């Protein structure tokens, strides 16, 4: 079987990641308000809930702002991550595949891990070649002589 052709795909902050974070935080706020407002007395439980919601909100905002932006490249043999003037070789794993959106984990040497959200709208002409490369990235084995192929 032939490998996938080389492909380069730009990576930007994901609008879907932001929408998911806003949805989860909004649900948390509604839940907190549902239990905090009817309470006759403002106690420590309400404040702990509010503090947890605040920390979660800041963590989600920080994660979105810190989301990696760069270029993901498949050269036919290895995956490379380009960010600014830095380049790293590593392995790419698909964690979520929603056809129009992917959540990937890029692992490079030295323990560097990047969580990458890709959406088709950011590079529509590269989307199908990228998906082919993800599908065939591990299919590099050559059949041994006598395997019947």
Buried (B, 14 or more C-beta within 10 A) or exposed (E): EEBBEEBBBEBBBBBBBBEBBBEEBEEBBEEBEEEBEEEEEEEEEBEEBBEEBEEBBEEBBEEBEEBBEBBBBBEBEEBBBBEEEEEBBBEBEBEEEEEEBBBBBBBBEEEEEBEBBBBBEBBEEBBEBBBBBBEBBEEEEEEEEEEEE
